[in-house]
């Protein structure tokens, strides 16, 4: 009888641990990530990331003029250089005919 009672207690402790873990995981939400705020910052969108082992890229999209400007950062020389611009409206224009 003693062994059966210990088994039930162990089972209930494990069940409580599983339920507590489920409760904690279901109530957790990651912190919100907010984009740029309103005002003049709303005229631009920025995207940055690693493009090669030694280089990072920064893309700036000008929403008003619909242009994208690309910059690259060389990690070895620690220099930011302009790579070029594109007219997004022209690039994404559909042929209508």
ChimeraX attribute file (.defattr): number of C-alpha atoms within 10 A of each C-alpha:
attribute: neighborCount
match mode: 1-to-1
recipient: residues
	/A:1	5
	/A:2	6
	/A:3	8
	/A:4	9
	/A:5	10
	/A:6	11
	/A:7	11
	/A:8	11
	/A:9	12
	/A:10	12
	/A:11	12
	/A:12	12
	/A:13	12
	/A:14	12
	/A:15	12
	/A:16	12
	/A:17	12
	/A:18	11
	/A:19	12
	/A:20	12
	/A:21	11
	/A:22	11
	/A:23	11
	/A:24	10
	/A:25	10
	/A:26	9
	/A:27	7
	/A:28	8
	/A:29	8
	/A:30	5
	/A:31	6
	/A:32	6
	/A:33	6
	/A:34	6
	/A:35	10
	/A:36	13
	/A:37	8
	/A:38	8
	/A:39	7
	/A:40	8
	/A:41	11
	/A:42	13
	/A:43	14
	/A:44	16
	/A:45	14
	/A:46	14
	/A:47	10
	/A:48	13
	/A:49	11
	/A:50	12
	/A:51	12
	/A:52	9
	/A:53	8
	/A:54	12
	/A:55	16
	/A:56	16
	/A:57	20
	/A:58	20
	/A:59	18
	/A:60	17
	/A:61	21
	/A:62	17
	/A:63	13
	/A:64	9
	/A:65	12
	/A:66	14
	/A:67	17
	/A:68	18
	/A:69	16
	/A:70	17
	/A:71	16
	/A:72	20
	/A:73	19
	/A:74	15
	/A:75	12
	/A:76	8
	/A:77	8
	/A:78	10
	/A:79	10
	/A:80	15
	/A:81	13
	/A:82	12
	/A:83	13
	/A:84	11
	/A:85	14
	/A:86	13
	/A:87	14
	/A:88	15
	/A:89	11
	/A:90	10
	/A:91	9
	/A:92	8
	/A:93	8
	/A:94	8
	/A:95	5
	/A:96	4
	/A:97	3
